């Protein structure tokens, strides 16, 4: 409507649409923020409101069904995005209940920001950061984590592209429990047309206290759109 858009159901929230989507360029990811396990994708039972005013986009999302919803937790997520002439800048705030075996034991807070710029049709650069506070009823279990991601893409020609990403992840645990890591990934893509892309990707994660991890992946992605008119 002229006063905004309302959505109900399983959706992406501002945390992904304004922050993660701009650094999530790759094909071997299991989360938006360069392979870290902390970020959220689609959320069930979500209500969203979005409105665009000039170059600014405002968005608010909330989940209320704490007993049956995504990760058994209510959440609120708000964000603002500025987009003009290839420049994107955004900030979001998310708060989400934490549950252990169905019992609320605290709350998580995420402050996140992103900055991206498409210098030309050939070169793209983006930076994403999130600070996550894990607040528990028992202060001994409180912790602070973060993610930092830098992603770049360069089009070699109409049908070939290379991508590079570097990242740092901290979950806030001490050295007996932590899975902190940093690393990088490189991707070569062949795009025979606008809807189809094949990729060859190398990923390396350097864990602080665990064995390092490397992988090579080969695959393809095909995008399509289907619309129905009444």
C-alpha positions as CSV (number, residue, x, y, z in Angstrom):
1,X,0.0,0.0,0.0
2,X,1.2,3.7,-0.2
3,X,1.9,3.5,3.6
4,X,4.1,0.4,3.5
5,X,4.1,-3.4,3.1
6,X,3.0,-5.9,5.7
7,X,4.0,-9.6,5.6
8,X,2.9,-12.6,7.6
9,X,4.5,-16.0,7.7
10,X,8.0,-17.5,7.1
11,X,10.2,-14.7,5.9
12,X,13.6,-13.1,5.9
13,X,14.1,-10.4,8.5
14,X,16.1,-7.1,8.4
15,X,19.1,-8.8,9.8
16,X,19.5,-10.8,6.6
17,X,18.0,-8.4,4.1
18,X,20.0,-5.3,5.2
19,X,23.2,-6.9,6.4
20,X,24.0,-10.5,5.5
21,X,22.7,-10.5,1.9
22,X,25.4,-8.0,0.9
23,X,28.3,-10.1,2.1
24,X,26.7,-13.5,1.4
25,X,28.0,-13.8,-2.2
26,X,29.3,-17.4,-2.0
27,X,28.0,-20.8,-2.8
28,X,29.4,-23.0,0.0
29,X,27.8,-21.2,3.0
30,X,25.7,-22.6,5.8
31,X,24.9,-19.2,7.3
32,X,24.9,-15.6,6.1
33,X,28.0,-14.5,7.8
34,X,30.8,-16.5,6.1
35,X,30.1,-19.9,7.6
36,X,29.5,-18.9,11.2
37,X,26.7,-20.8,13.1
38,X,25.1,-17.8,14.8
39,X,23.0,-15.9,12.2
40,X,19.4,-16.5,11.3
41,X,17.9,-17.0,7.9
42,X,14.1,-17.5,7.3
43,X,12.0,-17.2,10.5
44,X,8.7,-18.9,11.0
45,X,5.6,-17.1,12.4
46,X,7.1,-13.6,11.5
47,X,5.2,-10.4,11.0
48,X,7.1,-7.7,9.0
49,X,6.4,-4.1,8.1
50,X,8.5,-2.2,5.5
51,X,8.3,1.3,4.0
52,X,10.5,3.2,1.7
53,X,11.0,7.0,2.0
54,X,13.3,8.4,-0.6
55,X,16.6,6.6,-0.4
56,X,15.8,5.2,3.0
57,X,14.1,1.8,3.7
58,X,12.7,1.2,7.2
59,X,11.8,-2.3,8.3
60,X,10.4,-3.9,11.5
61,X,9.9,-7.6,12.2
62,X,8.5,-9.5,15.2
63,X,7.8,-13.1,16.2
64,X,5.4,-13.7,19.0
65,X,4.8,-17.5,19.2
66,X,7.5,-18.4,21.6
67,X,6.3,-22.0,22.3
68,X,6.3,-23.1,18.7
69,X,8.2,-20.5,16.7
70,X,11.6,-20.6,15.2
71,X,14.2,-21.8,17.8
72,X,11.4,-21.6,20.4
73,X,12.0,-17.9,20.9
74,X,10.3,-14.6,20.4
75,X,12.3,-11.9,18.6
76,X,12.1,-8.3,17.5
77,X,14.3,-7.0,14.7
78,X,14.4,-3.4,13.3
79,X,16.6,-1.9,10.6
80,X,17.2,1.1,8.4
81,X,18.9,1.0,5.0
82,X,20.2,3.8,2.7
83,X,20.6,3.0,-1.0
84,X,21.7,5.3,-3.8
85,X,23.8,5.1,-6.9
86,X,25.4,1.8,-6.0
87,X,26.0,2.6,-2.4
88,X,24.4,0.6,0.4
89,X,24.6,1.4,4.2
90,X,22.5,-0.2,6.9
91,X,22.1,-0.7,10.6
92,X,20.0,-3.3,12.4
93,X,19.1,-4.2,16.0
94,X,17.8,-7.6,17.0
95,X,16.7,-9.0,20.4
96,X,15.8,-12.7,20.8
97,X,14.8,-14.8,23.7
98,X,17.1,-17.7,24.6
99,X,15.6,-21.0,25.7
100,X,17.2,-24.2,27.1
101,X,14.9,-27.3,26.9
102,X,11.9,-25.0,26.5
103,X,12.7,-22.8,29.4
104,X,13.7,-19.1,28.9
105,X,17.2,-18.6,30.3
106,X,18.1,-15.2,28.9
107,X,18.2,-12.9,25.9
108,X,20.5,-12.4,22.9
109,X,21.1,-8.9,21.4
110,X,22.7,-8.3,18.0
111,X,23.9,-4.9,16.7
112,X,24.9,-5.1,13.1
113,X,26.0,-2.8,10.3
114,X,26.9,-3.1,6.6
115,X,28.5,-1.0,3.9
116,X,28.6,-2.0,0.3
117,X,29.5,-0.2,-3.0
118,X,29.3,-1.3,-6.6
119,X,32.2,0.7,-8.2
120,X,31.2,-0.4,-11.7
121,X,29.6,-3.3,-13.5
122,X,32.9,-5.2,-12.9
123,X,33.8,-4.6,-9.2
124,X,31.8,-4.9,-6.0
125,X,33.0,-4.6,-2.4
126,X,31.1,-5.1,0.9
127,X,31.8,-5.1,4.6
128,X,29.5,-6.6,7.3
129,X,29.9,-6.5,11.1
130,X,27.7,-7.8,13.9
131,X,28.2,-7.7,17.7
132,X,26.3,-10.3,19.6
133,X,25.6,-10.1,23.4
134,X,24.5,-13.3,25.1
135,X,22.8,-12.2,28.3
136,X,21.8,-15.0,30.7
137,X,20.0,-15.0,34.0
138,X,23.2,-16.4,35.4
139,X,25.9,-13.8,34.8
140,X,28.5,-16.5,34.8
141,X,27.1,-17.6,31.5
142,X,27.1,-14.1,29.8
143,X,29.4,-13.8,26.8
144,X,30.0,-11.4,23.9
145,X,30.7,-12.5,20.3
146,X,31.2,-10.9,16.9
147,X,31.5,-11.5,13.2
148,X,33.4,-9.5,10.6
149,X,33.1,-10.2,6.9
150,X,34.7,-8.6,3.8
151,X,33.5,-9.7,0.4
152,X,34.5,-8.7,-3.1
153,X,33.5,-9.7,-6.6
154,X,35.2,-8.9,-9.9
155,X,33.7,-9.7,-13.3
156,X,36.4,-10.9,-15.7
157,X,34.1,-10.9,-18.7
158,X,30.4,-11.2,-19.5
159,X,30.5,-14.9,-18.5
160,X,33.2,-15.2,-15.8
161,X,33.5,-13.8,-12.3
162,X,35.9,-14.3,-9.4
163,X,35.0,-13.7,-5.7
164,X,37.0,-13.4,-2.5
165,X,35.9,-13.3,1.1
166,X,37.8,-13.0,4.4
167,X,36.1,-13.4,7.8
168,X,36.6,-13.5,11.5
169,X,34.2,-15.1,14.0
170,X,34.1,-15.2,17.8
171,X,31.4,-16.9,19.8
172,X,32.5,-15.4,23.2
173,X,33.4,-18.7,24.9
174,X,36.6,-19.3,26.7
175,X,39.3,-21.6,25.2
176,X,37.7,-24.8,26.6
177,X,34.5,-24.4,24.6
178,X,35.2,-21.8,21.9
179,X,34.9,-22.5,18.2
180,X,36.5,-19.1,17.2
181,X,38.0,-19.0,13.7
182,X,39.0,-16.8,10.9
183,X,39.6,-17.7,7.3
184,X,39.0,-16.9,3.6
185,X,37.3,-18.3,0.6
186,X,37.8,-17.9,-3.2
187,X,35.3,-18.7,-5.9
188,X,35.5,-18.9,-9.7
189,X,32.1,-18.7,-11.5
190,X,30.9,-19.4,-15.0
191,X,27.7,-17.7,-15.9
192,X,26.4,-19.0,-19.3
193,X,23.3,-16.8,-18.8
194,X,21.6,-14.5,-16.3
195,X,19.8,-17.3,-14.5
196,X,22.5,-20.0,-14.4
197,X,25.9,-20.1,-12.7
198,X,28.4,-22.8,-12.1
199,X,31.0,-22.5,-9.4
200,X,34.3,-23.8,-8.1
201,X,35.1,-22.7,-4.6
202,X,37.8,-23.2,-2.0
203,X,37.2,-22.5,1.7
204,X,39.7,-22.4,4.6
205,X,38.8,-21.9,8.2
206,X,41.6,-21.5,10.8
207,X,40.2,-22.4,14.2
208,X,41.9,-21.0,17.3
209,X,41.7,-24.2,19.4
210,X,40.5,-26.9,17.0
211,X,41.9,-28.5,13.8
212,X,41.8,-26.3,10.8
213,X,39.3,-27.0,8.0
214,X,39.6,-26.8,4.2
215,X,37.2,-27.8,1.5
216,X,36.6,-27.6,-2.3
217,X,33.1,-27.5,-3.7
218,X,31.7,-27.7,-7.2
219,X,28.1,-26.9,-8.0
220,X,25.6,-24.8,-9.8
221,X,22.7,-22.5,-9.1
222,X,19.6,-21.9,-11.3
223,X,17.2,-19.0,-10.5
224,X,13.7,-18.8,-11.8
225,X,10.6,-16.8,-11.1
226,X,6.9,-17.8,-11.2
227,X,4.0,-15.4,-10.9
228,X,0.3,-16.0,-11.0
229,X,-2.3,-13.3,-11.9
230,X,-5.9,-13.3,-10.9
